[in-house]
Amino acid sequence: MTCSVLRYGNADNTFPTNQPFVYNHGMSQTERIFYIDRMIRNTGSVRCDKVAKQYEVCERQVKRDIMYMRDRLRAPITWDHVLRAYHYDTDYPVLQFSDEKALVFSALLRSLVKASDIIPLVSEQAMELVDQSISSEYRALSDRIVYSVPVLDRTDYQVFAVVCEAMGSRQCISIEYRNAKGESSARTIEPLKLINYSGRWYVVAFDLLRGELRSFHLARIAGLQLLTCKVLERGLDEALEKYINSGFGIFMGVETKEALVRITGNAVFTVEHQIWHKDQKIEHAVDESGSSILLLRIPVANWAELLGRILSFGALAEPLEPQELREQWQAKIKELYRLVHK
């Protein structure tokens, strides 16, 4: 085994502070880092020579990996002069369950590749890179973990390409857009973000007609054209971030309202283990009969998607607040009643 002549690490396994450090991004560096973390968690410490032997690399390479963990991953890893090994001096949850998380990501990527029309060469390279980060023991399980992807839009790459070009060159585009009712309108937009939500592509843009941020479903764009006019600097970074992350679902908005939903019956166990929104609040309670219920509070910018989610639970979910949401829910139930009894 040959190594670089550069010396990384002193005789006592500490690192010099007066030398430039060059990271080695070897193909199996992630796997080595996961192994180092796992050994420290399982045994309390790890020795460089054991890691080097496990992966057939030199000890200097292992020290580079440890330096990477310190600098880039903020791992509290220190050298123990008594044990002659490295250990964590404080709790470090960042890499906990790293193999399991990598395995889940591998299953997700594998399922997405099978369900879409990604170029085979690109997908194979992506899968190879992901699999290299998983330990050999877990890698053997990769074909036994399945992620079922939601319904996917057929991607119109002509539309996708024009939107990407417009974002790259900061140009406006004109679109012919069909809403959920099939009604067409002409819009001029400044495209800012592309988002895939539940298998569907959306472009978040500043709509010159409405004078505000809007999201447009790419599958509903009947035609588009790249314009010569440039996207204006509107100082929307903060507003864009809030627009994307503030409310429930893809119906985004800067302004949100809080919805209160009561969950009952078998749906309680289901919903308490789900994350509908990062800022949701869940409260356990009991109803008049003494049965367990769940009170879910969630920020919403548009009621449409939340209404569909509530209706999917049938009689086990009921919106309590605000009154506007409750009235829309009641109207939908009346529509269903008329449909059943017509």
C-alpha positions as CSV (number, residue, x, y, z in Angstrom):
1,M,0.0,0.0,0.0
2,T,1.5,3.3,-1.1
3,C,0.6,6.7,0.2
4,S,1.1,10.4,-0.5
5,V,4.4,11.7,0.8
6,L,2.5,14.6,2.4
7,R,2.3,14.1,6.2
8,Y,-1.1,14.7,7.8
9,G,-0.9,14.2,11.5
10,N,2.0,14.3,14.0
11,A,3.5,11.3,15.8
12,D,0.9,11.6,18.6
13,N,-2.0,11.6,16.0
14,T,-2.7,15.3,16.5
15,F,-2.9,17.6,13.5
16,P,-0.6,20.5,12.7
17,T,-2.3,23.9,12.5
18,N,0.3,25.6,10.3
19,Q,-0.1,23.4,7.2
20,P,-2.7,23.6,4.5
21,F,-5.1,20.7,4.6
22,V,-6.2,18.9,1.4
23,Y,-9.3,16.7,1.7
24,N,-9.3,13.4,-0.2
25,H,-12.8,12.8,-1.7
26,G,-12.2,9.1,-2.4
27,M,-15.0,7.1,-3.7
28,S,-15.4,5.3,-0.3
29,Q,-14.8,8.2,2.0
30,T,-18.5,8.3,3.1
31,E,-18.4,4.6,3.9
32,R,-15.3,5.1,6.0
33,I,-16.8,8.0,7.9
34,F,-19.9,6.0,8.6
35,Y,-17.7,3.1,9.8
36,I,-15.7,5.4,12.1
37,D,-18.9,6.9,13.6
38,R,-20.4,3.4,14.1
39,M,-17.2,2.0,15.8
40,I,-17.1,5.0,18.2
41,R,-20.8,4.5,19.1
42,N,-20.5,0.7,19.5
43,T,-17.2,0.4,21.2
44,G,-16.5,3.9,22.6
45,S,-13.4,4.6,20.4
46,V,-11.8,3.8,17.1
47,R,-8.1,3.3,16.1
48,C,-6.7,4.5,12.7
49,D,-4.9,1.3,12.1
50,K,-8.1,-0.8,12.3
51,V,-10.0,1.5,9.9
52,A,-7.0,1.4,7.5
53,K,-7.0,-2.4,7.6
54,Q,-10.7,-2.6,7.1
55,Y,-10.7,-0.5,3.9
56,E,-7.2,-1.2,2.7
57,V,-6.0,2.4,2.9
58,C,-3.1,4.1,4.7
59,E,-3.5,5.6,8.1
60,R,-2.9,9.1,6.8
61,Q,-6.1,8.7,4.7
62,V,-8.0,7.8,7.8
63,K,-6.7,10.9,9.6
64,R,-7.9,12.9,6.6
65,D,-11.3,11.4,7.0
66,I,-11.3,12.3,10.7
67,M,-10.2,15.9,9.9
68,Y,-13.1,16.1,7.4
69,M,-15.5,14.9,10.2
70,R,-14.1,17.7,12.5
71,D,-14.1,20.5,9.9
72,R,-17.1,19.8,7.7
73,L,-19.4,17.6,9.8
74,R,-18.6,19.4,13.1
75,A,-18.0,16.0,14.8
76,P,-16.6,16.4,18.4
77,I,-14.0,13.7,17.8
78,T,-10.8,13.9,19.8
79,W,-7.6,11.9,20.4
80,D,-7.3,9.9,23.6
81,H,-3.6,9.6,24.6
82,V,-4.4,6.7,27.1
83,L,-6.5,4.6,24.7
84,R,-4.4,5.6,21.7
85,A,-7.7,6.0,19.8
86,Y,-10.3,8.6,18.8
87,H,-13.6,9.1,20.6
88,Y,-16.4,11.7,20.9
89,D,-16.1,14.0,23.8
90,T,-19.8,15.1,23.6
91,D,-23.0,13.6,22.2
92,Y,-23.1,13.6,18.3
93,P,-26.4,12.6,16.8
94,V,-25.7,13.8,13.2
95,L,-24.5,10.5,11.8
96,Q,-26.6,8.3,14.0
97,F,-28.4,5.6,12.0
98,S,-26.3,6.6,9.0
99,D,-26.5,3.2,7.3
100,E,-30.2,3.0,7.8
101,K,-30.8,6.5,6.4
102,A,-28.5,5.9,3.4
103,L,-30.4,2.6,2.8
104,V,-33.7,4.5,2.8
105,F,-32.3,7.1,0.4
106,S,-31.0,4.3,-1.9
107,A,-34.5,2.7,-2.0
108,L,-36.1,6.1,-2.7
109,L,-33.6,6.9,-5.6
110,R,-34.0,3.4,-7.0
111,S,-37.8,3.6,-7.1
112,L,-37.7,7.1,-8.6
113,V,-35.4,5.8,-11.4
114,K,-37.7,2.9,-12.2
115,A,-40.7,5.2,-12.3
116,S,-39.3,7.9,-14.4
117,D,-37.5,8.4,-17.7
118,I,-34.1,9.5,-16.3
119,I,-31.2,8.7,-18.6
120,P,-29.9,5.2,-17.7
121,L,-26.2,6.3,-17.6
122,V,-27.0,9.1,-15.2
123,S,-29.2,6.9,-13.0
124,E,-26.6,4.1,-12.8
125,Q,-23.9,6.6,-11.8
126,A,-26.1,8.1,-9.1
127,M,-27.1,4.7,-7.7
128,E,-23.4,3.7,-7.7
129,L,-22.4,6.8,-5.7
130,V,-25.2,6.3,-3.2
131,D,-24.5,2.5,-2.7
132,Q,-20.8,3.2,-2.1
133,S,-21.8,5.2,1.1
134,I,-23.6,2.1,2.5
135,S,-21.8,-0.6,4.5
136,S,-21.5,-3.9,2.8
137,E,-23.8,-5.5,5.3
138,Y,-26.6,-3.1,4.6
139,R,-25.9,-2.9,0.8
140,A,-27.0,-6.6,0.6
141,L,-30.5,-5.4,1.8
142,S,-30.9,-2.7,-0.9
143,D,-33.0,-4.8,-3.2
144,R,-35.3,-5.8,-0.3
145,I,-36.3,-2.2,0.6
146,V,-39.0,-0.7,-1.7
147,Y,-40.2,2.9,-1.8
148,S,-43.5,3.2,-3.6
149,V,-43.5,6.6,-5.4
150,P,-46.7,8.6,-5.8
151,V,-48.4,9.2,-9.2
152,L,-45.9,11.0,-11.4
153,D,-46.5,13.7,-14.0
154,R,-45.2,12.9,-17.5
155,T,-42.5,15.5,-17.7
156,D,-42.6,17.8,-20.7
157,Y,-38.9,18.4,-21.1
158,Q,-39.5,21.1,-23.7
159,V,-41.4,23.1,-21.0
160,F,-38.8,22.1,-18.4
161,A,-35.9,23.2,-20.6
162,V,-37.4,26.7,-21.3
163,V,-38.1,27.3,-17.6
164,C,-34.5,26.2,-16.7
165,E,-33.0,28.4,-19.4
166,A,-35.1,31.4,-18.2
167,M,-34.0,30.9,-14.6
168,G,-30.4,30.6,-15.7
169,S,-30.4,33.7,-17.9
170,R,-32.8,35.6,-15.6
171,Q,-35.3,36.1,-18.4
172,C,-39.1,36.4,-18.3
173,I,-41.3,33.9,-20.1
174,S,-44.9,34.1,-21.4
175,I,-47.1,31.2,-20.8
176,E,-50.6,30.0,-21.7
177,Y,-51.8,28.5,-18.5
178,R,-54.9,26.3,-17.8
179,N,-56.3,26.4,-14.2
180,A,-57.9,23.5,-12.4
181,K,-61.2,24.2,-14.2
182,G,-59.5,24.1,-17.6
183,E,-59.8,27.8,-18.2
184,S,-56.9,29.4,-20.1
185,S,-55.1,32.6,-19.4
186,A,-52.0,34.4,-20.8
187,R,-49.4,35.2,-18.2
188,T,-45.9,36.8,-18.2
189,I,-43.9,35.4,-15.3
190,E,-40.4,35.7,-13.8
191,P,-39.5,32.1,-12.9
192,L,-37.6,31.8,-9.6
193,K,-37.8,28.1,-8.4
194,L,-38.7,24.7,-9.7
195,I,-40.3,22.4,-7.2
196,N,-41.3,18.7,-7.4
197,Y,-44.2,18.1,-5.0
198,S,-45.7,14.6,-4.8
199,G,-44.4,13.7,-8.2
200,R,-45.6,16.9,-9.9
201,W,-43.5,19.8,-11.1
202,Y,-44.3,23.4,-10.3
203,V,-42.5,26.6,-11.1
204,V,-42.7,29.3,-8.4
205,A,-42.6,32.7,-10.2
206,F,-43.4,36.4,-9.8
207,D,-46.7,36.8,-11.8
208,L,-46.7,40.2,-13.5
209,L,-50.4,40.0,-14.1
210,R,-51.2,39.5,-10.4
211,G,-48.2,41.4,-9.1
212,E,-47.3,38.6,-6.6
213,L,-45.6,35.2,-6.2
214,R,-47.6,32.3,-7.7
215,S,-47.0,28.6,-8.3
216,F,-47.8,27.1,-11.7
217,H,-48.2,23.4,-12.4
218,L,-45.9,22.6,-15.4
219,A,-48.4,20.0,-16.8
220,R,-50.9,22.8,-17.2
221,I,-48.7,25.0,-19.3
222,A,-50.1,24.7,-22.8
223,G,-47.5,26.9,-24.4
224,L,-44.6,29.1,-23.4
225,Q,-42.0,31.4,-24.9
226,L,-38.7,32.8,-23.7
227,L,-38.8,36.7,-23.7
228,T,-36.0,39.2,-24.1
229,C,-37.0,41.2,-21.0
230,K,-35.0,40.5,-17.9
231,V,-36.2,39.4,-14.4
232,L,-36.2,42.5,-12.2
233,E,-34.4,42.5,-8.9
234,R,-37.3,42.7,-6.5
235,G,-35.6,41.7,-3.2
236,L,-37.9,38.6,-2.9
237,D,-35.4,36.2,-1.3
238,E,-37.0,36.3,2.1
239,A,-40.6,36.4,0.7
240,L,-39.8,33.5,-1.6
241,E,-38.5,31.4,1.3
242,K,-41.6,32.2,3.3
243,Y,-43.9,31.6,0.4
244,I,-42.4,28.1,-0.2
245,N,-42.2,26.9,3.4
246,S,-44.9,28.7,5.4
247,G,-48.1,26.9,4.5
248,F,-49.4,23.3,4.1
249,G,-49.0,21.7,0.7
250,I,-48.1,23.1,-2.7
251,F,-50.7,25.9,-2.5
252,M,-48.2,28.2,-1.1
253,G,-48.4,31.8,0.1
254,V,-46.7,34.4,2.2
255,E,-49.8,34.8,4.4
256,T,-51.0,31.8,6.3
257,K,-53.9,31.0,8.6
258,E,-54.0,28.3,11.3
259,A,-56.4,25.4,10.8
260,L,-57.6,23.2,13.6
261,V,-58.5,19.7,12.7
262,R,-60.0,17.0,15.0
263,I,-58.9,13.4,14.3
264,T,-60.8,10.5,15.7
265,G,-61.0,6.7,15.7
266,N,-58.4,4.6,13.9
267,A,-57.0,7.8,12.2
268,V,-55.5,9.0,15.5
269,F,-52.7,6.5,15.4
270,T,-52.1,7.2,11.7
271,V,-52.0,11.0,11.9
272,E,-49.9,11.2,15.1
273,H,-47.0,9.5,13.2
274,Q,-47.3,11.8,10.2
275,I,-45.8,15.2,9.5
276,W,-48.2,17.3,7.5
277,H,-46.1,20.5,8.0
278,K,-42.9,21.2,9.9
279,D,-44.7,23.7,12.1
280,Q,-47.7,21.6,13.0
281,K,-48.8,21.2,16.6
282,I,-50.5,18.0,17.9
283,E,-52.5,17.7,21.1
284,H,-53.9,14.5,22.5
285,A,-57.4,14.7,24.1
286,V,-60.5,12.7,24.8
287,D,-64.1,13.4,23.6
288,E,-67.3,13.3,25.5
289,S,-67.4,9.4,25.3
290,G,-63.9,9.1,26.7
291,S,-62.4,8.1,23.3
292,S,-58.9,9.4,22.3
293,I,-58.9,12.2,19.8
294,L,-56.1,14.2,18.2
295,L,-56.2,18.0,17.7
296,L,-54.0,19.1,14.8
297,R,-53.0,22.7,14.3
298,I,-51.4,23.5,11.0
299,P,-50.5,26.7,9.0
300,V,-52.2,26.9,5.7
301,A,-52.1,29.4,2.8
302,N,-54.8,27.8,0.7
303,W,-57.6,25.5,1.9
304,A,-57.8,23.3,-1.2
305,E,-55.2,20.7,-0.6
306,L,-55.9,20.5,3.2
307,L,-59.6,20.1,2.4
308,G,-58.8,17.1,0.2
309,R,-56.6,15.6,2.9
310,I,-59.3,16.0,5.5
311,L,-62.0,14.4,3.2
312,S,-59.7,11.4,2.6
313,F,-60.2,10.4,6.2
314,G,-64.0,10.4,5.8
315,A,-65.9,10.8,9.1
316,L,-62.6,10.4,11.1
317,A,-61.4,14.0,10.4
318,E,-63.3,17.2,11.0
319,P,-62.1,20.8,10.5
320,L,-63.0,22.9,13.6
321,E,-61.4,26.2,12.7
322,P,-61.5,28.6,10.9
323,Q,-65.1,28.9,9.9
324,E,-64.2,29.4,6.3
325,L,-62.5,26.0,6.1
326,R,-65.4,24.3,7.9
327,E,-67.9,25.8,5.5
328,Q,-66.0,24.6,2.5
329,W,-65.8,21.1,4.1
330,Q,-69.6,21.1,4.7
331,A,-70.2,22.2,1.1
332,K,-68.1,19.3,-0.2
333,I,-70.0,16.8,1.9
334,K,-73.3,18.2,0.6
335,E,-72.0,17.8,-2.9
336,L,-71.2,14.2,-2.2
337,Y,-74.6,13.6,-0.6
338,R,-76.3,14.9,-3.7
339,L,-74.1,12.8,-5.9
340,V,-75.1,9.6,-3.9
341,H,-78.8,10.4,-3.8
342,K,-79.4,11.8,-7.2
